[in-house]
Structure formats: structure tokens, C-alpha cells
Amino acid sequence: MSGIEVTLNNADLWNKFNGPMEMIVTRKNGRKMFPTLEYSIQGLNPTAMYEVYLHMERMDDHKTVTVSKVR
């Protein structure tokens, strides 16, 4: 075990997005669909170099569709 621990700082906010939702875009440039990813990493060697990657996978069959109306 490496002893490195990653913690999602705003997990309570992300848990609110667990499940299907409906989004209505009210502005021309839209809005953020999900909260910012904020995390803390503990247990790193301060003299070492690290790379951090984020891998996301679809976990369900829900699809998001964007409908654009030209005026």
C-alpha cells in the first residue's frame, strides 16, 4: 500500500447530483452541469514528482441531450 490518500473535499455537493436530473439552460452560454472537482491528496513525498490523472466511466444508461433552438 502506498499510503497516498485522495479525498473529495466537496463530496456532499457531488452527492446531490447522484441520480437523474433535468437541466434547463436559461442563458446563451449555459451553466455548469456539475460542481467543481475539489480534492486533497495526503501522503505524498515532498521531494518526488507526481502525475495525477482523472478517469471517468459511464455508470448508467442515462443520457444527456442538448437541444439547440436558433432564433
RASULVEN-V138572 format. One record per residue. N is the residue number from 0. OMEGA is omega in whole degrees, 0 to 359 (* if undefined). D_LAST is the distance of its C-alpha to the last C-alpha in Angstrom with 1 decimal. Layout:
[[N;OMEGA;D_LAST] [N;OMEGA;D_LAST]]
This chain:
[[0;186;57.3] [1;183;55.8] [2;178;55.6] [3;182;52.0] [4;177;49.8] [5;182;46.0] [6;175;44.6] [7;186;41.1] [8;183;41.1] [9;183;38.2] [10;180;39.0] [11;178;38.7] [12;178;35.0] [13;180;34.5] [14;177;36.4] [15;181;33.8] [16;180;31.3] [17;180;33.8] [18;181;32.3] [19;178;29.1] [20;178;26.3] [21;181;22.8] [22;175;20.3] [23;180;17.1] [24;183;15.0] [25;180;14.3] [26;181;13.6] [27;181;11.5] [28;176;14.7] [29;177;15.9] [30;178;19.6] [31;182;22.8] [32;181;23.5] [33;177;27.3] [34;177;29.8] [35;177;31.4] [36;180;34.3] [37;183;37.4] [38;175;40.8] [39;178;44.4] [40;180;46.9] [41;174;50.6] [42;179;53.7] [43;174;52.8] [44;185;55.5] [45;180;54.8] [46;182;56.3] [47;176;54.5] [48;182;51.2] [49;169;48.5] [50;179;45.2] [51;179;42.8] [52;175;40.5] [53;179;37.9] [54;180;37.7] [55;177;35.2] [56;176;35.4] [57;184;33.5] [58;181;35.7] [59;181;34.1] [60;179;31.9] [61;180;28.9] [62;176;25.7] [63;181;22.4] [64;177;19.3] [65;179;15.9] [66;182;12.9] [67;176;9.6] [68;178;6.3] [69;180;3.8] [70;*;0.0]]
